[in-house]
Amino acid sequence: MVEILLSGIVLGLVPITLIGLLMAAYFQYQRSKAAS
């Protein structure tokens, strides 16, 4: 039962983490482009 819960949490967090990283990298890129 615990394994199902953990796998569900992991599957839920992975896409959110990836999207968060992509957005952070994108905003970083936009800021450096605007600054230069």
Gaussian input, Z-matrix of N, CA and C with variables (Angstrom, degrees):
# hf/3-21g

backbone

0 1
 N
 C     1     B1
 C     2     B2     1     A1
 N     3     B3     2     A2     1     D1
 C     4     B4     3     A3     2     D2
 C     5     B5     4     A4     3     D3
 N     6     B6     5     A5     4     D4
 C     7     B7     6     A6     5     D5
 C     8     B8     7     A7     6     D6
 N     9     B9     8     A8     7     D7
 C    10    B10     9     A9     8     D8
 C    11    B11    10    A10     9     D9
 N    12    B12    11    A11    10    D10
 C    13    B13    12    A12    11    D11
 C    14    B14    13    A13    12    D12
 N    15    B15    14    A14    13    D13
 C    16    B16    15    A15    14    D14
 C    17    B17    16    A16    15    D15
 N    18    B18    17    A17    16    D16
 C    19    B19    18    A18    17    D17
 C    20    B20    19    A19    18    D18
 N    21    B21    20    A20    19    D19
 C    22    B22    21    A21    20    D20
 C    23    B23    22    A22    21    D21
 N    24    B24    23    A23    22    D22
 C    25    B25    24    A24    23    D23
 C    26    B26    25    A25    24    D24
 N    27    B27    26    A26    25    D25
 C    28    B28    27    A27    26    D26
 C    29    B29    28    A28    27    D27
 N    30    B30    29    A29    28    D28
 C    31    B31    30    A30    29    D29
 C    32    B32    31    A31    30    D30
 N    33    B33    32    A32    31    D31
 C    34    B34    33    A33    32    D32
 C    35    B35    34    A34    33    D33
 N    36    B36    35    A35    34    D34
 C    37    B37    36    A36    35    D35
 C    38    B38    37    A37    36    D36
 N    39    B39    38    A38    37    D37
 C    40    B40    39    A39    38    D38
 C    41    B41    40    A40    39    D39
 N    42    B42    41    A41    40    D40
 C    43    B43    42    A42    41    D41
 C    44    B44    43    A43    42    D42
 N    45    B45    44    A44    43    D43
 C    46    B46    45    A45    44    D44
 C    47    B47    46    A46    45    D45
 N    48    B48    47    A47    46    D46
 C    49    B49    48    A48    47    D47
 C    50    B50    49    A49    48    D48
 N    51    B51    50    A50    49    D49
 C    52    B52    51    A51    50    D50
 C    53    B53    52    A52    51    D51
 N    54    B54    53    A53    52    D52
 C    55    B55    54    A54    53    D53
 C    56    B56    55    A55    54    D54
 N    57    B57    56    A56    55    D55
 C    58    B58    57    A57    56    D56
 C    59    B59    58    A58    57    D57
 N    60    B60    59    A59    58    D58
 C    61    B61    60    A60    59    D59
 C    62    B62    61    A61    60    D60
 N    63    B63    62    A62    61    D61
 C    64    B64    63    A63    62    D62
 C    65    B65    64    A64    63    D63
 N    66    B66    65    A65    64    D64
 C    67    B67    66    A66    65    D65
 C    68    B68    67    A67    66    D66
 N    69    B69    68    A68    67    D67
 C    70    B70    69    A69    68    D68
 C    71    B71    70    A70    69    D69
 N    72    B72    71    A71    70    D70
 C    73    B73    72    A72    71    D71
 C    74    B74    73    A73    72    D72
 N    75    B75    74    A74    73    D73
 C    76    B76    75    A75    74    D74
 C    77    B77    76    A76    75    D75
 N    78    B78    77    A77    76    D76
 C    79    B79    78    A78    77    D77
 C    80    B80    79    A79    78    D78
 N    81    B81    80    A80    79    D79
 C    82    B82    81    A81    80    D80
 C    83    B83    82    A82    81    D81
 N    84    B84    83    A83    82    D82
 C    85    B85    84    A84    83    D83
 C    86    B86    85    A85    84    D84
 N    87    B87    86    A86    85    D85
 C    88    B88    87    A87    86    D86
 C    89    B89    88    A88    87    D87
 N    90    B90    89    A89    88    D88
 C    91    B91    90    A90    89    D89
 C    92    B92    91    A91    90    D90
 N    93    B93    92    A92    91    D91
 C    94    B94    93    A93    92    D92
 C    95    B95    94    A94    93    D93
 N    96    B96    95    A95    94    D94
 C    97    B97    96    A96    95    D95
 C    98    B98    97    A97    96    D96
 N    99    B99    98    A98    97    D97
 C   100   B100    99    A99    98    D98
 C   101   B101   100   A100    99    D99
 N   102   B102   101   A101   100   D100
 C   103   B103   102   A102   101   D101
 C   104   B104   103   A103   102   D102
 N   105   B105   104   A104   103   D103
 C   106   B106   105   A105   104   D104
 C   107   B107   106   A106   105   D105

   B1=1.4661
   B2=1.5313
   B3=1.3225
   B4=1.4688
   B5=1.5227
   B6=1.3416
   B7=1.4695
   B8=1.5221
   B9=1.3397
   B10=1.4715
   B11=1.5295
   B12=1.3311
   B13=1.4611
   B14=1.5255
   B15=1.3376
   B16=1.4623
   B17=1.5172
   B18=1.3369
   B19=1.4666
   B20=1.5238
   B21=1.3252
   B22=1.4627
   B23=1.5175
   B24=1.3339
   B25=1.4663
   B26=1.5250
   B27=1.3327
   B28=1.4661
   B29=1.5231
   B30=1.3468
   B31=1.4682
   B32=1.5250
   B33=1.3216
   B34=1.4581
   B35=1.5220
   B36=1.3400
   B37=1.4636
   B38=1.5185
   B39=1.3325
   B40=1.4703
   B41=1.5314
   B42=1.3380
   B43=1.4690
   B44=1.5269
   B45=1.3345
   B46=1.4666
   B47=1.5273
   B48=1.3373
   B49=1.4586
   B50=1.5202
   B51=1.3475
   B52=1.4648
   B53=1.5220
   B54=1.3232
   B55=1.4660
   B56=1.5299
   B57=1.3187
   B58=1.4640
   B59=1.5172
   B60=1.3317
   B61=1.4655
   B62=1.5157
   B63=1.3323
   B64=1.4644
   B65=1.5214
   B66=1.3216
   B67=1.4647
   B68=1.5206
   B69=1.3209
   B70=1.4620
   B71=1.5245
   B72=1.3340
   B73=1.4631
   B74=1.5230
   B75=1.3260
   B76=1.4638
   B77=1.5271
   B78=1.3499
   B79=1.4659
   B80=1.5262
   B81=1.3349
   B82=1.4602
   B83=1.5213
   B84=1.3416
   B85=1.4658
   B86=1.5239
   B87=1.3280
   B88=1.4650
   B89=1.5321
   B90=1.3173
   B91=1.4581
   B92=1.5313
   B93=1.3245
   B94=1.4670
   B95=1.5238
   B96=1.3484
   B97=1.4622
   B98=1.5312
   B99=1.3279
   B100=1.4622
   B101=1.5328
   B102=1.3310
   B103=1.4621
   B104=1.5287
   B105=1.3152
   B106=1.4621
   B107=1.5223
   A1=110.50
   A2=116.73
   A3=120.34
   A4=110.58
   A5=116.34
   A6=119.85
   A7=111.10
   A8=116.21
   A9=120.58
   A10=109.74
   A11=115.57
   A12=120.59
   A13=110.37
   A14=116.34
   A15=120.46
   A16=111.67
   A17=116.72
   A18=119.53
   A19=110.25
   A20=116.95
   A21=120.71
   A22=111.49
   A23=116.23
   A24=120.62
   A25=110.09
   A26=116.66
   A27=121.14
   A28=110.37
   A29=116.15
   A30=120.07
   A31=111.20
   A32=117.29
   A33=120.72
   A34=112.19
   A35=116.44
   A36=120.17
   A37=113.49
   A38=117.44
   A39=120.45
   A40=112.42
   A41=120.27
   A42=119.81
   A43=112.51
   A44=116.87
   A45=120.79
   A46=109.74
   A47=116.51
   A48=120.82
   A49=110.82
   A50=116.57
   A51=120.73
   A52=111.04
   A53=116.90
   A54=120.60
   A55=109.76
   A56=116.88
   A57=121.18
   A58=111.68
   A59=116.79
   A60=120.96
   A61=111.04
   A62=117.08
   A63=121.20
   A64=110.72
   A65=116.86
   A66=120.54
   A67=110.88
   A68=117.40
   A69=121.17
   A70=110.44
   A71=116.42
   A72=120.77
   A73=110.68
   A74=116.98
   A75=121.86
   A76=110.90
   A77=116.75
   A78=120.19
   A79=110.79
   A80=117.10
   A81=121.73
   A82=109.62
   A83=116.01
   A84=122.94
   A85=110.42
   A86=116.42
   A87=120.93
   A88=110.55
   A89=116.57
   A90=121.01
   A91=110.37
   A92=117.27
   A93=120.59
   A94=110.30
   A95=116.68
   A96=120.80
   A97=109.98
   A98=116.65
   A99=121.09
   A100=110.68
   A101=116.61
   A102=121.07
   A103=111.29
   A104=117.30
   A105=120.48
   A106=112.07
   D1=-42.95
   D2=-178.68
   D3=-65.33
   D4=-37.96
   D5=-178.71
   D6=-60.66
   D7=-40.97
   D8=179.67
   D9=-62.25
   D10=-42.97
   D11=-179.60
   D12=-63.72
   D13=-45.65
   D14=-179.51
   D15=-63.85
   D16=-43.64
   D17=179.99
   D18=-64.15
   D19=-35.91
   D20=177.05
   D21=-64.72
   D22=-42.30
   D23=178.47
   D24=-63.81
   D25=-45.43
   D26=-179.17
   D27=-61.71
   D28=-47.66
   D29=-179.83
   D30=-62.32
   D31=-30.63
   D32=177.73
   D33=-75.84
   D34=-36.67
   D35=-175.46
   D36=-79.51
   D37=-34.78
   D38=-175.42
   D39=-56.77
   D40=-52.49
   D41=179.96
   D42=-61.63
   D43=-38.55
   D44=179.50
   D45=-63.78
   D46=-42.25
   D47=179.47
   D48=-63.60
   D49=-44.34
   D50=179.67
   D51=-62.53
   D52=-44.53
   D53=179.41
   D54=-63.27
   D55=-41.10
   D56=178.63
   D57=-61.50
   D58=-43.28
   D59=178.71
   D60=-65.02
   D61=-43.45
   D62=179.45
   D63=-61.96
   D64=-43.91
   D65=179.30
   D66=-64.64
   D67=-41.80
   D68=179.26
   D69=-62.17
   D70=-44.50
   D71=179.32
   D72=-64.65
   D73=-39.89
   D74=-179.34
   D75=-64.48
   D76=-46.67
   D77=179.28
   D78=-64.68
   D79=-36.89
   D80=177.65
   D81=-61.87
   D82=-43.63
   D83=-179.87
   D84=-64.27
   D85=-45.47
   D86=-179.77
   D87=-62.10
   D88=-41.05
   D89=-177.97
   D90=-66.98
   D91=-44.57
   D92=-179.20
   D93=-66.62
   D94=-33.95
   D95=179.34
   D96=-69.43
   D97=-38.90
   D98=-179.38
   D99=-71.49
   D100=-34.57
   D101=-177.16
   D102=-70.75
   D103=-38.10
   D104=-176.64
   D105=-74.31

